[in-house]
Amino acid sequence: MEIKALRTKKIKAAKIGILSQKMFLLMTVFIIGLVFGTMSLRNPGDDYALKIQSFIKNYFLAKSSQSLFTIFATTLLRDCVFLLIPFIFGLCLIGEPIAWLEPVFRGLGIGLISGYLYRTYNIDGMKFYGIVMLIPFVLSSSIMLAACHESILMCRDINRKIKDNTVIPNKFIKLYLIRYAVLLVSEILISIISTINIRFLAEKLTLPF
C-alpha cells in the first residue's frame, strides 16, 4: 500500500511539473511577442504608429463618453474573442498550434501599444498606459494564457484517446466546459475593471493626438 501511494504521489508530482512547464512556455512566447511588439516601433510616425494612435483615440478616449453598458459590452466582446479561439481549437485534433500562437499575437499587440505610447509621449504615455491599460491587460492576458493552457491539455487528451481507439469520457468535456465557465466569469470581472478605467480615468489623462 505504501509503495502504491508513493507511486501515486510521484505521478501527481510529475503531472504538476508538466503543467507548470506548459504554462511557463506559454508565458515565454507571450513575453517574446510583447518584447518584439515594443521594439518594432522605431519610428512613431510610421503606418503602425498611426493605426495604434487611431485605436487608442477611438477605443479608449472616445469610449470614455459612452454609457457604462456600452463600454462594458464592447470590452467584454473584445476579450472574449481571446477565450473563444482557444476554446474552439481545444476541441480540434490539430488545434494545439493555435493555442501556442495566440499568446504571441496578443503580446505583439500589447507591445505595439506600450511601445508607441512610450516613444511618442514618454512619461505621459506611460502614465496613461499604467493607469488605464496595464491592469486590464495583465489580468485579461492571464486569463488568455490559462485558456490556451486548458486547450492544449484538451487537444492532447483527445489525440491520446483517438490513438488508443477509446471514447472520450463525458467528464473530460464537462470539466473543460466548467473551467472555461470559470474563465468567462473572471473575464466579466476584468471587463468591469476595464470599464471603470475607461469611463472615469481615460478622459482625465489627455494625450495630444
Backbone as CSV, one residue per row, in Angstrom:
resi,resn,N_x,N_y,N_z,CA_x,CA_y,CA_z,C_x,C_y,C_z
1,MET,0.823,-1.212,0.000,0.000,0.000,0.000,0.858,1.263,0.000
2,GLU,1.936,1.227,0.803,2.810,2.396,0.880,3.514,2.638,-0.447
3,ILE,3.927,1.551,-1.118,4.596,1.680,-2.419,3.637,2.258,-3.449
4,LYS,2.393,1.782,-3.425,1.378,2.276,-4.362,1.100,3.755,-4.128
5,ALA,0.995,4.135,-2.844,0.750,5.545,-2.512,1.912,6.411,-2.945
6,LEU,3.132,5.887,-2.786,4.328,6.635,-3.185,4.352,6.836,-4.696
7,ARG,3.991,5.791,-5.434,3.941,5.895,-6.887,2.898,6.914,-7.334
8,THR,1.755,6.904,-6.651,0.690,7.857,-6.977,1.158,9.289,-6.757
9,LYS,1.872,9.507,-5.659,2.395,10.843,-5.377,3.406,11.270,-6.428
10,LYS,4.245,10.347,-6.865,5.243,10.667,-7.887,4.575,11.024,-9.211
11,ILE,3.525,10.283,-9.559,2.797,10.567,-10.803,2.148,11.942,-10.739
12,LYS,1.526,12.253,-9.609,0.902,13.568,-9.441,1.933,14.677,-9.509
13,ALA,3.072,14.466,-8.870,4.136,15.485,-8.897,4.651,15.695,-10.311
14,ALA,4.771,14.585,-11.059,5.230,14.691,-12.447,4.226,15.465,-13.292
15,LYS,2.938,15.200,-13.085,1.898,15.911,-13.839,1.916,17.395,-13.523
16,ILE,2.096,17.738,-12.244,2.158,19.145,-11.855,3.353,19.825,-12.509
17,GLY,4.478,19.095,-12.562,5.668,19.652,-13.212,5.454,19.910,-14.687
18,ILE,4.763,18.987,-15.357,4.468,19.155,-16.784,3.537,20.335,-17.008
19,LEU,2.514,20.457,-16.145,1.574,21.572,-16.265,2.286,22.904,-16.072
20,SER,3.175,22.953,-15.070,3.918,24.183,-14.818,4.825,24.516,-15.999
21,GLN,5.389,23.483,-16.610,6.267,23.698,-17.753,5.501,24.268,-18.938
22,LYS,4.297,23.760,-19.186,3.483,24.277,-20.290,3.113,25.740,-20.048
23,MET,2.714,26.057,-18.838,2.348,27.440,-18.532,3.548,28.363,-18.653
24,PHE,4.705,27.886,-18.225,5.925,28.681,-18.352,6.236,28.948,-19.824
25,LEU,6.081,27.935,-20.665,6.340,28.108,-22.092,5.339,29.074,-22.721
26,LEU,4.078,28.999,-22.305,3.073,29.936,-22.802,3.421,31.370,-22.404
27,MET,3.846,31.547,-21.158,4.253,32.873,-20.712,5.472,33.363,-21.493
28,THR,6.360,32.438,-21.830,7.564,32.803,-22.578,7.227,33.309,-23.972
29,VAL,6.346,32.584,-24.682,6.000,33.018,-26.040,5.205,34.327,-26.006
30,PHE,4.428,34.527,-24.923,3.711,35.796,-24.761,4.694,36.949,-24.574
31,ILE,5.699,36.740,-23.742,6.708,37.774,-23.486,7.520,38.049,-24.750
32,ILE,7.803,37.007,-25.530,8.518,37.200,-26.795,7.722,38.125,-27.711
33,GLY,6.415,37.877,-27.821,5.565,38.760,-28.621,5.529,40.166,-28.070
34,LEU,5.482,40.274,-26.743,5.442,41.578,-26.082,6.705,42.383,-26.378
35,VAL,7.856,41.744,-26.230,9.131,42.420,-26.470,9.267,42.795,-27.943
36,PHE,8.914,41.879,-28.818,9.028,42.145,-30.244,8.120,43.307,-30.650
37,GLY,6.896,43.336,-30.110,5.985,44.429,-30.416,6.492,45.761,-29.911
38,THR,7.060,45.768,-28.707,7.581,47.003,-28.124,8.772,47.542,-28.912
39,MET,9.660,46.641,-29.333,10.882,47.062,-30.013,10.683,47.347,-31.505
40,SER,9.583,46.887,-32.074,9.393,47.026,-33.522,8.992,48.436,-33.940
41,LEU,8.518,49.245,-32.984,8.124,50.617,-33.315,9.312,51.556,-33.130
42,ARG,10.141,51.659,-34.118,11.298,52.545,-34.030,10.951,53.975,-34.430
43,ASN,10.026,54.128,-35.341,9.640,55.457,-35.826,8.171,55.706,-35.501
44,PRO,7.862,56.576,-34.526,6.483,56.819,-34.130,5.587,57.355,-35.241
45,GLY,6.157,57.775,-36.360,5.326,58.346,-37.412,4.971,57.372,-38.516
46,ASP,5.336,56.091,-38.393,5.070,55.140,-39.465,3.616,54.669,-39.439
47,ASP,3.270,53.770,-40.370,1.883,53.331,-40.517,1.364,52.627,-39.273
48,TYR,2.218,51.797,-38.666,1.794,51.096,-37.457,1.429,52.082,-36.349
49,ALA,2.256,53.108,-36.207,2.007,54.099,-35.163,0.692,54.823,-35.391
50,LEU,0.376,55.139,-36.648,-0.879,55.814,-36.955,-2.076,54.932,-36.636
51,LYS,-1.943,53.644,-36.910,-3.035,52.717,-36.599,-3.232,52.590,-35.092
52,ILE,-2.127,52.528,-34.363,-2.210,52.433,-32.912,-2.794,53.716,-32.328
53,GLN,-2.393,54.849,-32.878,-2.946,56.125,-32.433,-4.455,56.152,-32.634
54,SER,-4.901,55.688,-33.788,-6.327,55.637,-34.075,-7.050,54.703,-33.117
55,PHE,-6.411,53.560,-32.798,-7.017,52.599,-31.866,-7.192,53.216,-30.491
56,ILE,-6.142,53.842,-29.979,-6.208,54.436,-28.643,-7.236,55.557,-28.598
57,LYS,-7.210,56.394,-29.628,-8.119,57.534,-29.657,-9.568,57.087,-29.741
58,ASN,-9.853,56.155,-30.659,-11.226,55.728,-30.878,-11.737,54.795,-29.795
59,TYR,-10.849,53.912,-29.319,-11.311,52.912,-28.360,-11.339,53.424,-26.929
60,PHE,-10.237,53.989,-26.468,-10.149,54.383,-25.066,-10.728,55.775,-24.805
61,LEU,-10.367,56.742,-25.644,-10.787,58.103,-25.373,-12.243,58.352,-25.807
62,ALA,-12.620,57.875,-26.988,-13.990,58.069,-27.452,-14.975,57.321,-26.568
63,LYS,-14.602,56.134,-26.095,-15.500,55.339,-25.269,-15.715,55.947,-23.885
64,SER,-14.822,56.833,-23.470,-14.979,57.434,-22.148,-16.240,58.283,-22.054
65,SER,-16.824,58.668,-23.194,-18.059,59.448,-23.188,-19.292,58.591,-23.431
66,GLN,-19.109,57.278,-23.640,-20.239,56.388,-23.872,-20.810,55.892,-22.553
67,SER,-21.938,55.191,-22.632,-22.567,54.659,-21.432,-21.729,53.515,-20.866
68,LEU,-21.925,53.254,-19.589,-21.175,52.191,-18.934,-21.462,50.833,-19.572
69,PHE,-22.726,50.602,-19.917,-23.085,49.311,-20.503,-22.418,49.115,-21.873
70,THR,-22.385,50.175,-22.675,-21.766,50.080,-23.996,-20.275,49.777,-23.880
71,ILE,-19.614,50.477,-22.967,-18.182,50.237,-22.759,-17.950,48.808,-22.279
72,PHE,-18.774,48.379,-21.330,-18.632,47.026,-20.777,-18.847,45.967,-21.849
73,ALA,-19.900,46.135,-22.647,-20.240,45.135,-23.665,-19.138,45.009,-24.712
74,THR,-18.633,46.146,-25.194,-17.599,46.097,-26.235,-16.273,45.572,-25.674
75,THR,-15.971,45.934,-24.434,-14.748,45.438,-23.807,-14.810,43.935,-23.589
76,LEU,-15.944,43.458,-23.089,-16.116,42.024,-22.860,-16.068,41.253,-24.171
77,LEU,-16.704,41.799,-25.206,-16.703,41.132,-26.507,-15.287,41.002,-27.053
78,ARG,-14.496,42.075,-26.912,-13.111,42.037,-27.399,-12.309,40.969,-26.681
79,ASP,-12.422,40.922,-25.351,-11.624,39.966,-24.588,-12.128,38.534,-24.753
80,CYS,-13.433,38.375,-24.989,-13.981,37.024,-25.146,-13.508,36.368,-26.434
81,VAL,-13.090,37.169,-27.394,-12.527,36.597,-28.625,-11.293,35.761,-28.287
82,PHE,-10.499,36.240,-27.324,-9.292,35.527,-26.930,-9.604,34.292,-26.091
83,LEU,-10.854,34.155,-25.647,-11.302,32.926,-24.997,-11.927,31.975,-26.004
84,LEU,-12.682,32.540,-26.930,-13.411,31.723,-27.898,-12.470,30.948,-28.823
85,ILE,-11.405,31.601,-29.259,-10.476,30.950,-30.196,-9.842,29.700,-29.588
86,PRO,-9.207,29.782,-28.405,-8.649,28.550,-27.834,-9.711,27.546,-27.418
87,PHE,-10.890,28.020,-27.034,-11.974,27.107,-26.659,-12.355,26.216,-27.838
88,ILE,-12.532,26.818,-29.003,-12.920,26.063,-30.198,-11.801,25.130,-30.642
89,PHE,-10.588,25.661,-30.723,-9.484,24.851,-31.220,-9.027,23.808,-30.206
90,GLY,-9.409,23.994,-28.938,-9.104,22.981,-27.942,-9.870,21.695,-28.157
91,LEU,-10.960,21.772,-28.927,-11.769,20.597,-29.232,-11.436,20.005,-30.595
92,CYS,-10.360,20.507,-31.215,-9.929,20.023,-32.525,-8.666,19.167,-32.394
93,LEU,-8.516,18.246,-33.315,-7.338,17.379,-33.293,-6.053,18.156,-33.540
94,ILE,-6.127,19.166,-34.395,-4.928,19.926,-34.775,-4.995,21.357,-34.234
95,GLY,-5.689,21.539,-33.121,-5.873,22.888,-32.595,-4.760,23.387,-31.701
96,GLU,-3.843,22.508,-31.283,-2.804,22.914,-30.328,-1.915,24.047,-30.838
97,PRO,-1.479,24.044,-32.110,-0.630,25.150,-32.578,-1.275,26.525,-32.424
98,ILE,-2.592,26.593,-32.562,-3.290,27.873,-32.395,-3.160,28.367,-30.959
99,ALA,-3.247,27.435,-30.018,-3.124,27.801,-28.598,-1.734,28.324,-28.267
100,TRP,-0.728,27.868,-29.014,0.634,28.367,-28.797,0.869,29.696,-29.496
101,LEU,0.173,29.924,-30.605,0.384,31.154,-31.372,-0.384,32.349,-30.809
102,GLU,-1.524,32.097,-30.207,-2.341,33.215,-29.720,-1.609,34.121,-28.740
103,PRO,-0.877,33.583,-27.738,-0.142,34.472,-26.834,0.873,35.354,-27.547
104,VAL,1.460,34.848,-28.638,2.437,35.646,-29.385,1.756,36.889,-29.971
105,PHE,0.610,36.685,-30.615,-0.084,37.815,-31.237,-0.676,38.764,-30.198
106,ARG,-1.148,38.217,-29.096,-1.656,39.065,-28.012,-0.525,39.925,-27.437
107,GLY,0.615,39.294,-27.177,1.763,40.041,-26.675,2.246,41.070,-27.679
108,LEU,2.220,40.699,-28.962,2.637,41.627,-30.014,1.771,42.884,-30.018
109,GLY,0.448,42.701,-29.902,-0.456,43.851,-29.900,-0.248,44.753,-28.699
110,ILE,-0.117,44.157,-27.519,0.099,44.945,-26.302,1.444,45.657,-26.366
111,GLY,2.455,44.964,-26.890,3.773,45.572,-27.020,3.776,46.756,-27.970
112,LEU,3.041,46.657,-29.071,2.949,47.770,-30.012,2.319,49.001,-29.359
113,ILE,1.278,48.777,-28.568,0.599,49.895,-27.905,1.515,50.554,-26.877
114,SER,2.140,49.742,-26.010,3.012,50.309,-24.975,4.237,50.984,-25.602
115,GLY,4.799,50.366,-26.650,5.949,50.963,-27.323,5.609,52.288,-27.974
116,TYR,4.445,52.364,-28.594,4.013,53.616,-29.222,3.832,54.719,-28.178
117,LEU,3.159,54.405,-27.081,2.903,55.425,-26.055,4.206,55.941,-25.455
118,TYR,5.157,55.023,-25.230,6.421,55.451,-24.632,7.238,56.294,-25.609
119,ARG,7.362,55.858,-26.847,8.204,56.563,-27.809,7.601,57.883,-28.253
120,THR,6.278,58.000,-28.170,5.618,59.215,-28.647,5.374,60.228,-27.532
121,TYR,4.965,59.750,-26.356,4.565,60.669,-25.280,5.401,60.536,-24.015
122,ASN,6.384,59.643,-24.023,7.300,59.486,-22.886,6.552,59.250,-21.575
123,ILE,6.764,60.100,-20.599,6.178,59.897,-19.271,4.657,59.952,-19.315
124,ASP,4.101,60.902,-20.063,2.644,60.997,-20.163,2.049,59.729,-20.777
125,GLY,2.730,59.180,-21.772,2.264,57.948,-22.397,2.293,56.774,-21.442
126,MET,3.370,56.666,-20.665,3.469,55.593,-19.693,2.462,55.763,-18.557
127,LYS,2.165,56.998,-18.218,1.162,57.253,-17.181,-0.215,56.794,-17.661
128,PHE,-0.540,57.130,-18.907,-1.814,56.708,-19.494,-1.883,55.186,-19.564
129,TYR,-0.789,54.573,-20.006,-0.741,53.115,-20.138,-0.866,52.435,-18.773
130,GLY,-0.128,52.950,-17.793,-0.116,52.332,-16.470,-1.438,52.441,-15.738
131,ILE,-2.118,53.576,-15.884,-3.355,53.804,-15.143,-4.566,53.205,-15.852
132,VAL,-4.643,53.373,-17.162,-5.845,52.975,-17.903,-5.750,51.546,-18.441
133,MET,-4.594,51.149,-18.950,-4.493,49.894,-19.704,-3.826,48.743,-18.965
134,LEU,-2.830,49.021,-18.145,-1.945,47.980,-17.643,-2.679,46.877,-16.879
135,ILE,-3.469,47.258,-15.878,-4.137,46.252,-15.047,-5.088,45.375,-15.866
136,PRO,-5.987,45.968,-16.693,-6.847,45.104,-17.523,-6.056,44.217,-18.478
137,PHE,-4.970,44.743,-19.050,-4.159,43.948,-19.969,-3.521,42.764,-19.250
138,VAL,-2.969,43.001,-18.074,-2.308,41.935,-17.318,-3.308,40.852,-16.930
139,LEU,-4.451,41.277,-16.426,-5.462,40.319,-15.971,-6.056,39.524,-17.131
140,SER,-6.422,40.217,-18.203,-7.023,39.520,-19.346,-6.010,38.614,-20.035
141,SER,-4.742,39.019,-20.046,-3.703,38.165,-20.631,-3.495,36.908,-19.789
142,SER,-3.616,37.035,-18.483,-3.509,35.862,-17.602,-4.635,34.875,-17.881
143,ILE,-5.845,35.414,-18.084,-6.985,34.557,-18.421,-6.749,33.875,-19.765
144,MET,-6.222,34.625,-20.727,-5.947,34.056,-22.042,-4.927,32.918,-21.954
145,LEU,-3.868,33.101,-21.168,-2.851,32.063,-21.017,-3.446,30.813,-20.370
146,ALA,-4.313,31.015,-19.378,-4.976,29.877,-18.744,-5.875,29.146,-19.737
147,ALA,-6.561,29.910,-20.595,-7.428,29.308,-21.609,-6.612,28.504,-22.619
148,CYS,-5.506,29.058,-23.069,-4.635,28.346,-24.014,-4.074,27.075,-23.377
149,HIS,-3.761,27.170,-22.099,-3.248,26.006,-21.375,-4.287,24.892,-21.335
150,GLU,-5.534,25.243,-21.025,-6.609,24.256,-20.994,-6.830,23.637,-22.374
151,SER,-6.727,24.450,-23.402,-6.945,23.962,-24.767,-5.855,22.981,-25.192
152,ILE,-4.615,23.262,-24.806,-3.510,22.351,-25.126,-3.727,21.002,-24.452
153,LEU,-4.117,21.038,-23.190,-4.362,19.794,-22.464,-5.502,19.011,-23.094
154,MET,-6.573,19.723,-23.491,-7.724,19.053,-24.083,-7.369,18.448,-25.432
155,CYS,-6.620,19.172,-26.236,-6.174,18.660,-27.543,-5.384,17.363,-27.371
156,ARG,-4.499,17.357,-26.413,-3.656,16.181,-26.200,-4.469,15.004,-25.666
157,ASP,-5.450,15.304,-24.815,-6.323,14.239,-24.315,-7.128,13.615,-25.453
158,ILE,-7.647,14.459,-26.336,-8.436,13.970,-27.473,-7.573,13.122,-28.394
159,ASN,-6.383,13.615,-28.706,-5.481,12.853,-29.579,-5.066,11.522,-28.949
160,ARG,-4.852,11.543,-27.642,-4.457,10.320,-26.943,-5.575,9.276,-26.991
161,LYS,-6.811,9.726,-26.772,-7.943,8.803,-26.796,-8.165,8.230,-28.194
162,ILE,-7.985,9.060,-29.199,-8.176,8.588,-30.569,-7.092,7.572,-30.943
163,LYS,-5.861,7.828,-30.534,-4.781,6.879,-30.807,-5.025,5.545,-30.107
164,ASP,-5.589,5.634,-28.887,-5.895,4.403,-28.140,-7.200,3.761,-28.590
165,ASN,-7.880,4.439,-29.547,-9.161,3.943,-30.063,-10.196,3.779,-28.948
166,THR,-10.241,4.767,-28.075,-11.204,4.757,-26.973,-12.086,6.000,-27.047
167,VAL,-13.237,5.898,-26.417,-14.195,7.004,-26.425,-13.766,8.072,-25.418
168,ILE,-13.911,9.323,-25.794,-13.588,10.427,-24.896,-14.652,10.499,-23.800
169,PRO,-14.270,10.360,-22.531,-15.261,10.388,-21.445,-15.995,11.730,-21.375
170,ASN,-17.262,11.657,-21.023,-18.057,12.876,-20.889,-17.500,13.797,-19.815
171,LYS,-16.852,13.201,-18.799,-16.321,14.023,-17.711,-15.212,14.947,-18.213
172,PHE,-14.487,14.524,-19.267,-13.456,15.380,-19.844,-14.082,16.653,-20.408
173,ILE,-15.157,16.463,-21.160,-15.843,17.601,-21.778,-16.468,18.493,-20.712
174,LYS,-17.098,17.878,-19.724,-17.738,18.653,-18.654,-16.712,19.481,-17.888
175,LEU,-15.582,18.860,-17.578,-14.530,19.583,-16.849,-13.981,20.727,-17.696
176,TYR,-13.847,20.492,-18.976,-13.376,21.527,-19.911,-14.343,22.704,-19.924
177,LEU,-15.644,22.407,-19.987,-16.663,23.460,-20.005,-16.712,24.219,-18.683
178,ILE,-16.562,23.504,-17.589,-16.587,24.147,-16.269,-15.409,25.108,-16.118
179,ARG,-14.246,24.669,-16.540,-13.059,25.524,-16.426,-13.187,26.773,-17.287
180,TYR,-13.745,26.605,-18.472,-13.946,27.769,-19.324,-15.036,28.687,-18.775
181,ALA,-16.026,28.119,-18.103,-17.057,28.945,-17.466,-16.441,29.812,-16.372
182,VAL,-15.504,29.225,-15.613,-14.794,29.994,-14.579,-13.981,31.111,-15.220
183,LEU,-13.315,30.798,-16.322,-12.531,31.810,-17.029,-13.428,32.927,-17.561
184,LEU,-14.612,32.563,-18.041,-15.547,33.568,-18.552,-16.019,34.495,-17.439
185,VAL,-16.329,33.936,-16.283,-16.735,34.767,-15.137,-15.599,35.708,-14.747
186,SER,-14.381,35.198,-14.753,-13.218,36.040,-14.446,-13.075,37.152,-15.475
187,GLU,-13.336,36.824,-16.744,-13.248,37.828,-17.807,-14.299,38.907,-17.636
188,ILE,-15.463,38.537,-17.151,-16.517,39.523,-16.894,-16.080,40.503,-15.808
189,LEU,-15.474,39.977,-14.751,-14.982,40.839,-13.671,-13.888,41.776,-14.174
190,ILE,-13.007,41.255,-15.023,-11.942,42.085,-15.587,-12.521,43.174,-16.483
191,SER,-13.576,42.846,-17.232,-14.217,43.836,-18.099,-14.854,44.961,-17.282
192,ILE,-15.322,44.628,-16.099,-15.872,45.667,-15.209,-14.763,46.629,-14.790
193,ILE,-13.601,46.077,-14.431,-12.456,46.916,-14.066,-12.039,47.795,-15.242
194,SER,-11.965,47.197,-16.427,-11.587,47.944,-17.619,-12.594,49.044,-17.926
195,THR,-13.871,48.749,-17.731,-14.927,49.743,-17.970,-14.767,50.947,-17.050
196,ILE,-14.483,50.689,-15.796,-14.280,51.774,-14.830,-13.083,52.630,-15.232
197,ASN,-11.990,51.969,-15.636,-10.800,52.707,-16.056,-11.082,53.599,-17.258
198,ILE,-11.757,53.037,-18.257,-12.030,53.798,-19.478,-13.002,54.935,-19.211
199,ARG,-14.047,54.653,-18.443,-15.114,55.652,-18.236,-14.679,56.805,-17.346
200,PHE,-13.910,56.507,-16.309,-13.628,57.535,-15.311,-12.180,58.033,-15.302
201,LEU,-11.274,57.325,-15.957,-9.863,57.730,-15.916,-9.321,58.188,-17.258
202,ALA,-9.746,57.542,-18.356,-9.163,57.838,-19.666,-9.362,59.289,-20.066
203,GLU,-10.542,59.835,-19.806,-10.820,61.210,-20.233,-10.053,62.239,-19.404
204,LYS,-9.564,61.843,-18.224,-8.814,62.767,-17.382,-7.332,62.783,-17.723
205,LEU,-6.883,61.745,-18.451,-5.474,61.669,-18.848,-5.383,61.948,-20.353
206,THR,-5.422,63.185,-20.702,-5.443,63.560,-22.114,-4.065,63.448,-22.735
207,LEU,-4.056,62.977,-23.986,-2.822,62.894,-24.772,-2.971,63.760,-26.006
208,PRO,-1.911,64.408,-26.458,-2.004,65.328,-27.589,-2.057,64.617,-28.945
209,PHE,-3.198,63.981,-29.230,-3.357,63.293,-30.511,-3.467,64.316,-31.638
